[in-house]
Amino acid sequence: MLKNILFIDLTSKESFVEERRELFGEFIGGSGVAIKLLHELSPRGVDPFSPENPIIMVSSPLLGLFTSISKTICMFKSPLTGNLGESHAGGKLGLAMKLAGYGAIVITGVAEKPVYLEISSNGKVNIKGASSLLGVHPKKAIELLSDPKPVGLQSIIATGPASEKFVCFANVVVDRHNYFGRLGLGAVFGAKNLKAVKVNGEGKIKIERIDEYKLLFNEIYREAVETNKMLKYHDLGTPANVHALNEIKALPARNFLLNQFEEAEKVSGELYGDNYLIRKVSCPNCPIGCKHIALVRSFFAKQHEIEPLEIPYDYEPIYTLGINLGIGNPVGILKLISACDFYGLDAMMTGTMLSWITEAYEKGMVTKEDTLDIEPRWGDYESYVKIIDYIVKMPNAFYMQISRGKVPEEGRDFFMALGGNGVAGYHTGPAFIIGTLIGARHSHVSNAGYSFDQKHIGEKVSVDEMVDFLISEEIRRCVLESCGVCLFARRIYDWEKIQKALTILGYNYTVEELKEMGRKIYREKYLYKFREGFSFEKLYVPKRFFETSSASGFIEKETIDEALRLAEKRIMEILGEEKEKVIS
Ligand code: SF4
């Protein structure tokens, strides 16, 4: 059972380990433990850039033991939304933490100069100078910090130039091909003068009930590789969505002005798979290999000087940096993904800002004086590469505002963000909008509203049914995320499997108790959100959602309003007696 938390204060340069057996016993790990620690350690109303804003990274006891259980959960106060910051990353981090003996790592304070952390077992923490890494892109930093012969399992996470400039949607790269992508964790690292964290896990995992473990492991493994439950993620990967969404008119193109993209064929999963894919990469103990890596030849000088670039691609970056910007050039999209990778930017929020700038420029709200002579035009990826450079360097007030993820009031009707977070590439219907709005971290994966819409195309579904699905799915996911389950494996890990896996490791929960735990975690997240100023009245839906037909037809504003009222009522019921705290 996990029990130890490693606390590191960058200001005093001190660290210590605290045993919190009861906390991990009550919430397992992941998002459950993280939200409890956020309540405890994040002062009410804290400035996200303050040294007091804690970075909380939590592992799970199931990590590395079962197929597709890979996620480390990080919580912090988000500089992008000013509220709950929650980001999940695959890769080796959580497992390395566990092997080093830590269920969680908490980082507070601010270093005098840029530093990186080297963490190993028994509370050993070295705070090392990172001035030479300033301006270095995250993947290069990871390469430079990697030990050629690490002791045990090594995981390295690093930031890029966007973090150093506090861009509110800067990300943190994990082991090269994984990301704490959303809600600006990179900016919080930057504010702490923290460039990277290296964790060396030297321990071993001992399993008492080895025969039961082997049986369950094999059952889950077979389900992952011998059924079609995860086939899509291995085969074309999430870019398979391009065709599927285009066909049902749910593929938002050019800032949601369209619901289909005329060049979808050129940027489809099939196209990338046939022409650019060179390999697939997996998290530890996952046979799926969902991370698809493309190879692009980059000509950087005369005489045919070529640099081969390896660029990971997924549906969301293809959508947000491609289809969303009217780009039908597959290499152009890869170059934009590469630019985001270079600076350490969340691709999804970057794409949201770029498409807003383009439309605002067309409408005359943004001028060449603002963009510094760049003419943003749909499809012109080269101009977007230059704008990305300016978003990070912030040479004027316009780019400074964009780097905060904000737009002027008069442009908000076509600023495609919900709850302050740039939306994912689905125009499936009302459940996607409601789901993203009421999802605790304003992510489409909080509760899969897009999937609910797709299942019910052409049907009349009551608002009650929709809201009930979204809340109960998010509650279920709160438990999956506390166990580190990759959501691509959500069809494998039903309540019974999770319960069995936990029992083998000595956690004796019934399914009912797990469900109650999910409700508790959900409640804690909402209590934190309300504490930090969230309110349903402040939620805003850009008019564009209602102007462009979705896969479910035109969405009525009244439907969204009714669903929000109902969601508020339901969430208040879940808060129960605690709701008094929210109201007061
Ligand atoms: S499906 Fe992909 S993200 Fe999920 S655990 Fe496997 S490799 Fe990692």
Residues whose N, C-alpha, C, O or C-beta is under 5 A from the ligand:
A	BS01	SF4	S68 I69 S70 G90 V281 S282 C283 C286 I288 G289 C290 K291 C486 F488
